[in-house]
Amino acid sequence: HKCDLINMSYGEPALLPDYGRFIDIVNEVVDKHRIIFISSAGNNGPALNTVGAPGGTSSSIIGIGAYVSPAMAAGAHCVVQPPSEGMEYTWSSRGPTADGDLGVSISAPGGAVAPVPTWTLQSRMLMNGTSMSSPSACGGVALLVSAMKAEGIPVSPYTVRKAIENTASSISDAPEEKLTTGHGLLQVDRAYEYARQAKKLPLVSYRISISQVGKSIPKLRGIYLRGSNSCQQTSEWTVQLNPKFHDDASNLEQLVPFEECLQLHSTDSSVINIPEYILLTNNGRSFNIVVNPVNISSGLHYYEVYGMDCRAPWRGPIFRVPITIIKPIALSGEPPVLSLSKLYFKSGHIERRFINVPIGASWAEVTMRTSAFDTPRRFFLDTVQMCPLKRPIKWESVVTFSSPSIKNFSFPVEGGLTLELSIAQFWSSGNASHEPTCVDFEIVFHGIFIDQKVIALDGSESPMRIVARSLLASERLVPVATLNKIKIPYRPVDSNFCPLPTSRDRLPSGKQIIALTL
């Protein structure tokens, strides 16, 4: 159908980023057929590591975050007093990915008066989400592609992506906000000028694969240090930089002549040390990065290593290596307690704390006290823990304080893993008031471990013994058991193993789907 762009407003958590059958098809769409693939980053913010798959986790897809401007707040959302500056929606998903990639590529307006199904008995209504920011960005890129075709500029997902990322308008000056907004807000006019200037440049993407020195696996797309152990000493990483041409590129005309002299830059040389130059050819080049997080403060830190074309610095960063460091705080006491006093919130403000959850903790109890405000305030509370080869462990709650009061929460935790606690005042909450919300916050960790949570009674054994332990402090134990399942084994009397008959039961690769009937 000669498609130029794909928008997909859909996503979900994934065990492994940038991996799987769908990713293989996406890579073929982009690398072979030169289609630009744009997708939503997700609506699971404001905590980090919440970007959804595939939009926020795949190298070939441009992942879009959701931005709200003062004009959108006033016009579409009918906010009494719109914010003075634009910001990311509170719920927009944040990076990085589990393997260290940025997660969000760029941001676009995330609210729209959109067509809706007729069963709603109206033709349009206000919708907001990255499901709206993604097609908004796709429409902007469609304008760019249209202009490039009209002027005879070669259209490639590689050059289009570089144009929109390197010309995006920064939403915040804080380096760590890149994990929220990506490279900034889409600017179609700037991207068009960039594409015109880059008309004769080779159509190439720059792929990075990173591994820690001394370890062959896993291969990463960024450097992500999360936890006390990884922040206690200097580490060295090998970055393999490979240029990626489209599948139909000519060996003699495009691959062999390709050569770029790149100057490397670090956003903070006191933490990140790198070589000064590399010469890049079609076969790629590797270089090392030394990261020293020992003397940085606790909390979130974001850095970048990027390469600039020595002959054409106007191109901006040719490639970027995202480096995220999370240094948690350690707790003491029996039981371990973290107290946060007099945190002041205004609309859209987010406070993050990173805690080294004590070994032996299995749940946490939170007390949140608000004061010194007039109009009702709405808060998002999120916690995230990252466990290797598992989806992020996430807890979330949305709570509204109609007046100064105290609310209590509890949620499960995994001992020994870093916990992110994010507290956010909703972007449109309290806009009409000039009084900030004062919050006092206390989180207490508890732990009771039992050696078996699910017990099967088959009638042939002696009474079952359950051992409960508390490693942190004295706890009150209230045992409860529920008999809720009965297991009945069945043995099939017949089985039939055969290929499904119709053409729809054949995969694109030619593999046939087989049915087993018992």
N, C-alpha and C positions, 0 to 999 in steps of 0.2 A: 504493500500500500504506500510505499515511499514515505514512511513516517519519519519526522524529524525529531520529535520530542515525545517523551512518556512522562506523565504525572501519575504517581501512585500515593494516594492519601490513606495509607494503612501501615501499621507496624505492630510489633509485639516483642516481648523479651526473647533473647536467644541465648543458648548455652555458649556457643562459640561465635565470635564476630567474624564477618567476611568469609563465611564458610558454608558450603552446602550446595545442593543441586540448583536452587534458585539463583545463587550467586554465580554459578558457572554460566547459566543462561544470560544473566545480566552482563557479565563480562563479554560474552559473545555479541550481545546487542550493541555494546559500546565500542569494543575493540574491532569487531569485524564489520558491523553494519553502520557504525558512526552515528548512532542515535543517542541523544542527550537524555539521560534518565534522572528525574528529579522526584524526591519522595520526602514525606513528612518525618521529622526527627522524633516526634512523640509528644504526649501530653502528661508525662509522669514526673515533672519537676515539682519543687525547685531543687531537689537533692542532686548531687553529682552521680555519674554512672547510670543515668536513667534513659539515655537515648535508646530508641527502639530499633529493631531489625525489620527490614534491611536499610531503611533510610539513614539512620545515624551510625550504622556499623559497617558499611560496605564502601570499599575504595572507589568503585566505579559509579556509585550513586551520589548525587549532590543532595545532602541532607539539609532540610530547611527548618530553622527555628521560627517562633511566632513573636512578632513585634507589634506593639501598640503605640500609636502616635497621639499627641494631644488632640489633633483633629478627629481621629477615630474615636477617642474617648468621649469627646463632646458630641459628635454627630451620630455614630453608630450605637455607642453604649449609653448615651444620654446621662453621662456623669455630671453631677451638679457643678463641680469645679475640677476640670481636667488637669492632669499633671502638667507641669511647666516644660518637661522634657519627655521624649519618648523612651520606652523601656521594653524589655522582654516581658511577656506575660508571665505571671508567677508560675503557672503550671507547665510552661514550655520545658521540654526535656533538656537535660544538660549532659555534656561529655565529662570525662573522656570515656572511650570504650575500654573494655577489659584489657585489651592489648595496647593501650596507650594512645590510640588515634584521637584526634580532636573531637570527633563525633558530629558536631554541628558545623556545616560548611559556611552558610550565610543565613541571614534572617530576612523575612519579608512580612508584610502586614498579615496578621493572623486573625482578623475578624472580617466578616463579609455579610452583607444582606444578600443571601444566596437563595436560589431556587430550591424548593422543598417538595416532597411528594404531595399529591392532591388529597390524600386521606387526612392531611393536616387542616384541610379546608382553608388554605391560603396559598398564594403563589410563591411568596418569599418570606424569609424571616432572618433575624440576626443569628448567625452561627459563628463560633470562634473555636480555634484549634489549629494545630499544625496541619490538619486536613484542609484548612483554608490558606495558610501561608504557603504551602507547597504549590497549589495551582496558581497562586498569585505570582510566585517566583517563576513558574513555568510560563505564564503569560508574558512576564517581563523578558524572559529569555527568548520567547517566540518573536517579540519585537526585534531583539538583537539579531536573531537568525534571519529574519526577513530582510533587515537592512544589509546584512553580510551577503546574502544571495543577490540582492539588487545591485550591489557594488562589485560583484565578482570576487568576494573574499572567500577563500576555502573555509567551509564549515566543518569543524571537528569538535567532538565533545571535550577533547584535551584543551584546545585553544579557548573555547567558550568558557570552560571552567576557570582557566587561568585568568581570563579577562574579568569575570564577575567577582572572583575572590580578591584579586589584586586592586580592584577599583571600588570595593565595597566601602561604605562610609562607617567609620568606627562609632559604635554606640556608647562605649565606655572607655575611659583611659586606663582602668585597672587591668593589668596583664591577665589575671585569672578570669576576668569576665569573657575572655575568648571561649572558654568552655561553655558559656551560656549563649553568647550571640554569634559564635563563629567569627568569621573575618569582618562581619559588620552587616549593614543594611544594603540590600541590592540597589545599585545605581545604574540604570540602563544606559543613560547618556554617556557616562564615563566608560562603561564597558564597550560601548560602540566605538568611541575614540581609540581605546586600547586595541580593539580588534583591527581597526584600520591601520594603526601603526605597526601591528604585528603581522601584517598581511603576508609578508614574504618569509616569515620564520618557519622552521620545520614543524610539522604537526606531530608533536611528541608529548607524552606524559612522563612524569618522573616518579618512579615507584621506589619506595624505600622498604628495606627489610632489616630489622635490628635484632641483634642477639648480644647477650652479656658475654664479655671475654671469658673464655674458659667453659662456656656452656653452648652446646650446639643447638639446643631447643629450649624454649619455643622461639619461633620467629615472630617478631613484634612489628607494629607500625608506629610505635612511639616508645618513649621511656616513661614508665609509670612506677614510681616508688611510693608505696602505701604501707605505712606501719613503722614501728620503732626499729625493728631489726634492720630494715633496708636503709634507714637514715643514720645509722651509727658509724658508717665508714664510707670511704670513697669507693666508687665503682667505675668500671671502664666498660664501654659499649662499642661494638663494631656496627657501623651503618653501611649497608650495601645499597648503593644508589644505581639504579638501572633505568635508562631511557626506554620507553615503551612506544613503539610505532604501531600504526594500524596494521592489521593482518595482511593487507594487500600492498604494503609499502615496498618500494623497489630496493633491492639490496645495493645495487651499484649507484643509483641516483640519490637515495635518501640515507640508507644505513651507513655505508662506507664513508661518505664525506662528513658525517655528523661529528662535530667537535666543539666543545664549549669550555672556556676557561672561567671557573667560578671562584669567587671570593666568599669565604665562609664567615658568618657573623654569629655571635651569641648575644642574647639579650641581657646576660649578666655574667661577665667573665670571672667574677669572684666565686661563682658556683659551677659554671659550665666552661670547660676548657676544650678547645678545638684547634685543628691545624688552620693555616691561613688561606691556602689555595688548594684546589684540586682541578685536574684536567679530566673532563668527562668525554668519553667516546661511546660508540654504540654498545660495546661490551661491558660498560658499567665501570664503577670505581668504588672502592671502599675506603672509609676513614674512621678514626676512632674518636669517641667523645668521652671525656672524663667528668664525672659528676661528683661534687663534694657537698653533701647536704648537712655535714656535721654541725656547722655553726649557724645554720638558719633557725629562725624562731619556729615554734609550734604553729600548726595551721596549714593552710593551702598556699602553695607556691606554683606558679606556672612560668615556664621559660620556653624559648624557641631557639633552635639553631636553623639558620636559613642560608641559602646560597644565592648570590647575585652575579649576573652576567657582567664580567669585567668590560666587555665591549659595548654592552647596552644596558646600563644600570636603570634606564627608564622602565624596563620590564618588571621591576620589583622582584620579590622573592621568586626564584625559579622552583625551589622545593623548600619544604619546611619539615623539621623534626620536632614534634611537640614533646615537651618534657614536663610532666606533672609530678609534684612531690607533695605528699601529705604526711606531715609529722604530727602524730597524736600526742596528747597529754596522758600521763600515767596518774592513776588515782590511788589514794591511800585510805585507811580507816576500815573499821569493821561495823557495818558493811561499807564498801567503797561508795563515796558520795562526790558529786560535782555540783557546786552551787554557783549560779550566775545571777548577780544582783544588778538591778538598775540598768537593764538593757532598754534603750529607747528606740522605738520603731515609728517610722512614717510609712506612707503608702508605698508598697513595692520593696521595702527594705528587707534584706535577708541576713540573718546571723547564722554562721556555721561554726560548729565545734567538732573536733575530731578526738575521739577518746579511745585509748587502748583498753578494750573490755577485759577485765580480769579473768584469768583462767579459773573456771569453776562457776562463772556467772551463767544463769540460764534465762533470767528475765530482769527487766528494769521497771522501776516505778517512778513516774514523773509527776511533779507538782508544779503547776503554772499559775502564777498570781499576777493579775493585771491591775493597774491603777493609773490615776492622773489622766483620764480622758473623758470625753463627753459623749460623742456619737458612738454607736456600736462598731466593734472592730472584729474583722474576720482573719483568722490565722491558719496557715498550713504548717503542720508538723510532720516532718519526714525523717526516717532513719534508714540508712543503707549500710550493709556489710557486704564485702566482696569475699567469696569463698572460691578457691580454684576449682575449675571445671563444674561450677554450678551457676545457675542464674543468681543475680544479686538478691540478697535477703533484704526485703523492703517492708517497712511498716509506715503507714501514713494515717493522718487524721486531719479533718477540717473542722475547726471549732470557732464559734462566734461568741464573743463576749458582749452582751447587751449593756452591761454595767461592770464596774470594777468588781472582780470576784476571783475565786480559786477553782481550778479544775484539775482533776487527777486522771492519769492514764497509766497503762501498763502494756508492755509488749515483750515478746521473746527476743533473746540475743544469743550469739555464739561466743563463748569465751575464747580469748586469745586472738580475736580478729578486731581490726580497727573499725570503729563505728562512727559514721557521720551523722550528726544531729543538726538538722536545718530547721530554723524557725523563721517563717516569712509572714509578714503582714500583706494580705492580698492587695494586688496592684490598685484596685479601685476602692479599697476600704479606708474610710477616714479622710477622703480627699477634701471634703467640705470643712474639715476642722483644722485649726492651726496648732492643736495640741498633740504632741507625740504620745504614743502609748508607752508606759513604763511597765516592764515585765521583769519579774523575779522568777527564776527557774531553778528547780532542783531535780536531779536525777540520781536515784539510788539503785545499785546493782545487787541482786540477790541470786542465790543458786541452790537448787536441790536437784541432785542427779539420782536417777534410779537405773538399775542395771538392765531393766527390760520394761519398755512402755507398753508393748503389745504381748499378751500372754495367750497361748493356745492351750486349752484344757481338753485333752483327748480321752479322759476317763480311765486311762491305764497307769497314770503316774501318781506319785505321792503328792501331798500339798505343795504348791509352788512357793518358792522363796523369792522375795523381792528385797534388794538391798538399796537403801536410800542414803545419800551422803550430802553433806553441806560443807563446802570448802572455804566459804568466805566469812560466814558469821553464823551465830545461832539462828535457826529458823523454826517457825511453827509448822509442823507437818499435819496436814489434814487429808488422809488418803480417801480417794473415791475410785471405785471400780464400776464399770458398766459392761454388762454382757450384751453386746450389740450385733454379733455376727455368728452365724452357724455355717460351718464348712462341710459340704457333702461332696466327696470325690466321685467322679463319673469316669467310666472307661468307655470309649466309643466302640460300638459294635461294627461300624463300617467307616471307611474313609475313601475319599475320591480326590485325586490330585490331577488337575487338568488346566490347560491354558484357556483364558477367557476368549470368547469367539470374535467379538467385534473389533473394528479398527480403532475405536476410542480407547481400548484397553492396551494400547501399545505406546510405550514412551517415545519421545522424540528421537532418542538414540537408536531405536529399533528393538529395545528389550520388551519382551512380552510379559504382561502381568499374569501370574498364575494364581488359581484359586484352590484352596484346600477346604473340602467339605467334610465335616465329621458328622 
